[in-house]
């Protein structure tokens, strides 16, 4: 995510203007952030439920809630990356506007 090297389909991206590409990218990021927020909420509910059951890992003898924490923690970190990406895109748009390349 940090270097935008994830798999994506670019059929629409190749057919629209540069300015529309930036808008499309921000819309996709906002939708992805919504999904990550969903994972944070539902993952946290699941972790709370697992901790309340007091289930212990047979191998490590640790509460099973700890492995499940990876879902809300990972999704939270993805939201931070998405915010960074939105800031990066808006800064790039500002730079292009100052150069007169984008309206």
PEVEN-V792420 format. One record per pair of residues at least 6 apart in sequence whose ideal C-beta (glycine too) atoms are under 7 Angstrom apart, sorted by the first residue. I is the first residue (numbers start at 1). J is the second residue. D is the distance in Angstrom with one decimal. If there is no record, write none. Layout:
i=I j=J d=D
i=I j=J d=D
This chain:
i=1 j=78 d=6.6
i=1 j=81 d=4.8
i=2 j=81 d=6.1
i=12 j=24 d=6.5
i=13 j=21 d=5.6
i=13 j=24 d=6.6
i=16 j=24 d=6.8
i=18 j=102 d=6.4
i=19 j=102 d=5.1
i=19 j=103 d=6.5
i=22 j=89 d=5.8
i=22 j=93 d=5.5
i=25 j=89 d=5.9
i=26 j=86 d=6.1
i=26 j=89 d=6.1
i=29 j=82 d=5.1
i=29 j=85 d=5.8
i=29 j=86 d=5.7
i=32 j=82 d=6.1
i=33 j=79 d=5.6
i=33 j=82 d=4.8
i=36 j=75 d=4.3
i=36 j=78 d=4.8
i=36 j=79 d=4.9
i=37 j=79 d=6.7
i=39 j=71 d=6.0
i=39 j=72 d=6.8
i=39 j=75 d=3.8
i=40 j=72 d=4.8
i=40 j=75 d=4.7
i=40 j=76 d=5.5
i=43 j=71 d=3.6
i=43 j=72 d=3.7
i=43 j=75 d=6.4
i=44 j=72 d=4.7
i=46 j=68 d=5.9
i=47 j=65 d=5.2
i=47 j=68 d=4.9
i=47 j=69 d=5.5
i=47 j=72 d=6.4
i=50 j=64 d=5.4
i=50 j=65 d=4.4
i=50 j=68 d=5.3
i=51 j=63 d=6.2
i=51 j=65 d=3.8
i=54 j=63 d=7.0
i=55 j=63 d=7.0
i=55 j=64 d=4.3
i=56 j=62 d=6.9
i=56 j=63 d=6.2
i=56 j=64 d=6.8
i=57 j=64 d=5.6
i=93 j=102 d=6.3
i=96 j=102 d=4.1
